[in-house]
Amino acid sequence: MKPSRNDPCPCGSGKKYKACCQARERARAQTRRLMGAAEFDAAEAEWQGAARQAPFWEADVVPVFGGLRDDPDSALALVMVAAAGYIPYSDVLSQRPGSAEERARQVARGVMGAGRELGLLPERLHVRDEALAAALGAELAPRGIEVRVAPLPGLDEALTSTIEHFGAPGTAILARPHTWRETEAPAADLAELHAAAAAFYRAEPWAYFGEMPLLLAYPGGETWAACTMGSAGMEYGIAMYADPEELEMLLESDPDAPPGELLDRQVHPGLTVDFNPRHELSPAMRREVSSAGWQVAAEEAYPLLTGMRLAERRVTAHHVRLAAGALRAVAAAADAGADGRWTDPATGITVGMPDPGPLFGDDDEEEYGPLPWPPFTRARPICAEGPRANPHAALDYLAEPSPALVLAEEERLQRYRGWLDGQKLSKAARERRLRTAREWTELLAVDERIPAGAATEYDLRYFIYHWLPGGAPLTVLRDVPACVRSLCGWLEAHEGIRYPFAEAVVAELEQMVRDDGGPMDSLLISWAPRLMKDLDGRLLLPRAEVADGDLDWPPIQIPDVAVLRRELRRRVLLWHDEAVRAGTTDPADLGAELRRRQTEWETAPHPVAGGQTPEDRVRENLRELEETFAHMVRQGLRLPRPA
């Protein structure tokens, strides 16, 4: 007999039928009516048969990033059981479990519910962590179910797609505790997290480090990349990444890019601690902090811990300890005026500050593996051609950005948009091509200050392998060859600008992707840190040494030296093209010719240098830097917190 709304649910949960299985059974009945009884019954029999043959089941209870609008104390969690890729049981909890025992009770209930659906129980159940396995073991062992800790590939795919329905795209990879209790961290660890956060906030390490990438080496061998937040005066805290390259991607990305784009590109775990006003905490969390008496630096400085791509799918006690240690060590390093590698005596964490250049070490084969690009064996023309090409226009806008240049290139972009509208393309393909052209326009007109008619092979390689991976959507990265060919073909046919190098660069990319066998978007992102070494090998960059001496261009340049450096970068490309068109195509001969020309330029008086040589101005720039840094060290200067 069918139970009434207020009867105990037949599933044995102890809840009333209306609060448990009634909605699920109504949905099943409605789906059966829509599909037709015969088709529905056949499909159900097929998946249930496969699920019954599964050698093991997978189960978990996972927080959902969000709550119920009319209940500020609610915090959703999803209980799900998988068998052979099918989901015989799922349920949404309005309150997240606060301990391993509570998680175990919900998982056990889910396993029993799946068992009633399939008519049997599994011999083996896979769960995500040891604490859950231990709590479940005692309850399920009498039923003959062995509980193991193992990956949950079938369940994870279903969890991701389901959780996305509860929030904005990307929220399936986010985890933030609604209460500190649900991290299952001991009270002492939570007290230390708050004390460390208060010390961090008072120390203002963002004023010392800015957005400098840091490497944190924990005593147990775990390492995380990190950077402080706060130098822009908007959000204070610390961001931590298990993969240093993902931190580099974040630091170099377009600040106006939608947050979802950056989350999509992150594939390894990350943690952030940021500071928030008390009223932005959940009511339950406010009660926890007040009851425990944990330290807080200010009314607007309550710490919140957020995880990204966590393997556990929730913030755990281990993450609490990692964050507390990072807050302590980075604050102490700033207070100590640390430089290079410095070990915090209190936590044992070593804070590494990289030298200028590639993140956390040299861009060498030991760090990144061999370069994916083919060897540079013969030089070819690298400057634009055609009736409206003007390579030397790259020297026209060195000192100041040009609004007229930006406007002209924006008008060119609008002409391309109009042409695209007339092509037989899907809306998505048209948007990818337009986004690519927009990025190309921004790189040239805003960042490099050159018109499209002055672009070179250097610019195209930098665009494909560095600029786009740093900010374009993954959909664009997957379609780079078609997008670049479309833009270059239009420039040649309609604008009188031809890039003689473009097809070879794009074909080379396609061959590299075929050779590797991986997806183009992830390969472009992984290749980006190695690009500068390849460009240097292709003789597309100035020599680092000034006038063949023991002097390098300074990492921080005064205005006139910055203009000289920008001019040298462009002149090297023009010299490269002139030499190749004159017949010098052997890399060794071309390299010698470029070194000769650079030395002549650096040792000749230059009007930007006030009649001095570029070499003279570089020496003065370096002396000024040394004096400035020495003064700062003597005075113990700190930048004030931005208003």
Disulfide bonds with the S-S distance in Angstrom:
none
